Every structure is written in C-alpha cells, then in structure tokens.
Amino acid sequence: MFNKLLKKHAKNEKGLTLIELLVVIVILGIIAAIAVVSIGGIIGKTKDKAAVSEAVQIIKAAKMAHSTENNATTWTSTAEANNPLKEYVSNLKDNAWTVTFDATTKTYKISDHAALDAMKKTNTSQADPITEAQLTTYLGGN
C-alpha cells in the first residue's frame, strides 16, 4: 500500500517548482558572495606579505653589499636601472627604497618601500624606516 502511494506520488512530480528553483539560486548567490569577499581578503594579505618579504630581501642584499664593500652605509634606488644592489637582488616589484646601516645599533633599516604601507594596515603607529626585525615579526605573526 505504501509502495503504491509512493509510486503514485512520484508520477505526479515532474520537476522543480519555480519557488524551489529560486531558493536554490538565492542560496548559491549567498555562498558566492561570501566566497568572493573571502578570496579578496586573502589576495590582499598575500600582496602585503610579498611586499614585506621583498623588503627583507633588499635588507639582506644590503648586508651582503656592506660585507663586501665595507665603506657604504646607504643604498638608494629610484628605478630598476638605478638599483645599487643589483648584484645581490633582482626582479623587485617596488623600485623606490632606501636602506641605511646604523653603525651604533648595528641595524639595517629600509624606508620608502611598499612594506611600510602593508605593515600600517595592522599597526597604525608603524614608523618609517622599518628594521629587519620588525619585518620578520610581521611575517611570522600574521
């Protein structure tokens, strides 16, 4: 008896109603909107971390240059062709930066680089120039 009732009911169903179809489309739209926002945030964070990683590479290149040419304490680039560290690092996205070596504190600092903007998104009191320690802390902590 239940089997006959089920077969009879199954014969009457020919597809989805318009309401059911609209509900499915609305649910898919909500899921897609959430995914787009999430992916946008991930892409932004990735770009910020890439800028900070590049700044770390530039500082490491300055360390290598300083160990080879002990007289230099400042390296400034305003364009890719004007990169004083081109022997140590290449293919930089941000070509405007300055690295300085402070002999009293034995630290290297970078200024005028996109990494500062990236770090200011999470720390509004971030000052320019940035030390290598601050950059690596940002990469490890975020």
C-alpha positions in Angstrom: 0.0 0.0 0.0 2.8 2.4 0.9 4.6 1.4 -2.2 1.6 2.2 -4.4 1.2 5.6 -2.8 4.8 6.4 -3.3 4.7 5.4 -7.0 1.5 7.5 -7.5 3.1 10.5 -5.8 6.4 10.0 -7.9 4.4 10.1 -11.1 2.9 13.4 -10.2 6.3 15.1 -9.6 7.7 16.2 -12.9 10.4 18.7 -11.8 11.2 21.6 -9.5 8.8 24.3 -8.9 9.7 27.9 -9.6 9.9 28.6 -5.8 12.3 25.7 -5.2 14.5 26.9 -8.1 14.6 30.4 -6.8 15.6 29.2 -3.3 18.5 27.2 -4.8 19.6 30.3 -6.8 19.5 32.6 -3.8 21.4 30.1 -1.6 24.1 29.8 -4.4 24.3 33.6 -4.7 24.8 34.0 -0.9 27.6 31.4 -0.9 29.3 33.0 -4.0 29.2 36.5 -2.3 30.8 35.1 0.8 33.5 33.3 -1.2 34.3 36.5 -3.3 34.8 38.6 -0.1 37.0 35.9 1.5 39.2 35.5 -1.6 39.6 39.2 -1.9 40.9 39.4 1.7 43.3 36.5 1.1 44.7 38.1 -2.1 45.2 41.4 -0.2 47.1 39.8 2.6 49.3 37.8 0.2 50.3 41.1 -1.7 51.1 42.7 1.7 53.3 39.7 2.7 55.0 39.8 -0.7 56.0 43.4 -0.2 57.3 42.8 3.3 59.3 39.7 2.0 60.8 41.8 -0.7 61.9 44.4 1.8 63.6 41.6 3.8 65.4 40.5 0.7 66.6 44.1 0.0 67.9 44.4 3.5 69.7 41.0 3.2 71.2 42.2 -0.1 72.4 45.4 1.7 74.0 43.2 4.3 75.9 41.3 1.6 76.9 44.5 -0.1 78.1 46.0 3.2 80.2 43.0 4.0 81.8 43.2 0.5 82.1 47.0 0.2 82.6 48.0 3.8 82.5 51.7 3.1 78.9 52.0 2.0 76.2 52.6 4.7 73.3 53.8 2.5 71.8 52.3 -0.6 69.0 54.1 -2.6 67.1 53.0 -5.6 64.6 55.1 -7.6 64.3 52.9 -10.6 65.1 49.3 -11.6 68.1 50.5 -13.6 69.3 52.5 -10.6 69.4 49.6 -8.2 72.7 49.7 -6.3 72.2 46.2 -5.0 71.5 44.6 -8.4 74.4 42.2 -7.9 72.6 40.8 -4.9 68.9 41.0 -5.6 66.8 41.3 -8.8 63.2 41.4 -10.1 61.9 43.8 -7.5 58.3 45.0 -7.7 59.0 48.2 -5.7 61.9 50.0 -7.2 61.9 53.0 -4.9 63.5 52.4 -1.5 66.4 53.4 0.8 68.4 51.1 3.1 70.6 52.5 5.8 73.0 50.9 8.1 73.2 52.3 11.7 76.7 51.6 13.0 75.8 52.4 16.6 72.9 49.9 16.8 74.3 47.6 14.0 70.8 47.5 12.4 69.7 47.9 8.8 66.6 49.9 8.1 64.5 50.3 4.9 62.4 53.3 4.1 60.2 54.5 1.2 59.1 50.9 0.5 55.7 49.4 0.0 56.3 47.2 3.0 55.5 50.2 5.2 52.0 50.6 3.8 51.4 46.9 4.3 52.5 47.0 7.9 50.5 50.1 8.6 47.3 48.1 7.8 47.8 46.1 11.0 49.8 48.7 13.1 48.8 52.3 12.5 51.7 53.6 14.6 54.3 51.9 12.4 57.1 54.4 11.8 59.4 54.7 8.7 62.1 53.4 8.4 61.5 49.7 9.3 64.0 47.4 10.7 64.6 43.8 9.6 63.4 42.5 13.0 60.0 44.4 12.5 59.6 42.9 9.1 60.3 39.3 10.1 58.0 39.8 13.1 55.2 40.9 10.8 55.8 37.9 8.5 55.8 35.4 11.4 52.9 37.0 13.3 50.4 37.5 10.5 
